[in-house]
Amino acid sequence: MPSVQEVLRTNIPYLDAMIEETFRYSHIVPFTTRETIVDTQLLGHRIPRGTQVLFVTSDESFLKPAFPISQAQRLLWANGRKSDYGEWAPSDIADFKPERWLRKEQIVVDGVTTEMEVFDQKAGPCLHLGAGPRGCFGRRLVYLEMRIAVTLLLWRFEFLEVGPELNSFDAIDTSTEEPKDCIVKIREIID
Ligand code: HEM
């Protein structure tokens, strides 16, 4: 088994992409919320001070094609920030596809240019841990634990296919989304 240090220090872009795609797909927290502290507007709609605004973390823009929004509807500030993140192509937005988080980057090592695959956390929208100064406080611990757990499980077990009747992304809604089915069929990998 690899040590925790090895798991955490090794650069494995596909592992990071797979974890990020799992979060995008499972949208564990269905929405985050903010209260407006001044009268404002969102996409042309007046929002008075003291309103609770919910930001859903699934469906349109995340797992379904985005609503059409004209640039004119957005505030100048929001238009400026939009290029910080990529957008998911409508054609495969609904697919579980870790590759969407990967891109090629030219890296120069000892004067030699090499093309490397890198993990890009800003490849597209994903709001599973919230955002900004009040975003999830446990963010670093979440990624740390996921990296360790996923690596050790995949190292030790082969995950076999389970039938479609036991294999859905259906969720039970509480304050978080809990999986309706959480059944795995495993075979131990013996060295
Ligand atoms: C997969 C696991 C987790 C998920 C999906 C998750 C998700 C979230 C979300 C969506 C928020 C709201 C962020 C916002 O409003 O922008 C939040 C806040 C928070 N989370 Fe997590 N979280 C996870 C694990 C953890 C862990 C392990 C800790 C502590 C070690 C933690 C501590 C907190 C705290 C303290 C806040 C409130 C931050 C604030 O209001 O300033 N979370 N989390």
Boltz pocket constraint, residues with backbone or C-beta under 6 A from the ligand:
constraints:
  - pocket:
      binder: B
      contacts: [[A, 28], [A, 29], [A, 31], [A, 32], [A, 33], [A, 127], [A, 128], [A, 129], [A, 130], [A, 131], [A, 132], [A, 133], [A, 134], [A, 135], [A, 136], [A, 137], [A, 138], [A, 139], [A, 141], [A, 142]]
      max_distance: 6.0
